[in-house]
């Protein structure tokens, strides 16, 4: 199912107080984004990473 416009998962998460990043479309950026997300979770926060891929 395709939504137009594409929903902003990161924006919705930030609206609820979570740390969020995305959409991340560059695979080279994922390691750094996931590292930051893990740091947020270890600090007791909620983290959401919105990853966009193309098949």
C-alpha positions as CSV (number, residue, x, y, z in Angstrom):
1,X,0.0,0.0,0.0
2,X,1.4,3.4,-1.0
3,X,0.4,6.6,0.8
4,X,0.5,9.9,-0.9
5,X,1.8,12.0,0.7
6,X,4.2,9.7,2.5
7,X,3.6,9.9,6.3
8,X,6.4,11.3,8.4
9,X,6.9,8.6,11.0
10,X,9.8,10.5,12.6
11,X,7.6,13.6,12.8
12,X,4.9,11.7,14.5
13,X,7.3,10.1,17.0
14,X,8.8,13.5,17.8
15,X,5.3,14.8,18.5
16,X,5.0,12.2,21.3
17,X,8.4,13.1,22.8
18,X,10.6,10.5,21.2
19,X,14.0,11.1,19.7
20,X,13.6,10.4,15.9
21,X,15.6,10.6,12.8
22,X,14.4,10.3,9.3
23,X,13.6,9.6,6.7
24,X,17.0,8.1,6.2
25,X,17.5,7.2,2.6
26,X,21.3,6.9,2.4
27,X,22.5,3.5,3.5
28,X,25.9,5.0,4.4
29,X,24.3,7.1,7.1
30,X,22.5,4.2,8.8
31,X,25.4,3.1,11.1
32,X,25.7,6.5,12.7
33,X,21.9,7.0,13.0
34,X,21.5,3.6,14.7
35,X,24.4,4.3,17.0
36,X,22.7,7.5,18.1
37,X,19.4,5.7,18.5
38,X,21.0,3.1,20.7
39,X,22.5,5.8,22.8
40,X,19.1,7.4,23.3
41,X,17.5,4.1,24.3
42,X,20.4,3.4,26.7
43,X,19.7,6.8,28.3
44,X,16.1,5.8,28.9
45,X,14.5,7.5,25.9
46,X,12.3,6.2,23.1
47,X,14.1,6.2,19.7
48,X,12.5,5.9,16.2
49,X,14.5,5.6,13.0
50,X,12.5,6.1,9.8
51,X,14.3,4.2,7.0
52,X,13.2,4.6,3.3
53,X,14.3,1.9,0.8
54,X,13.6,1.3,-2.8
55,X,13.3,-2.2,-4.2
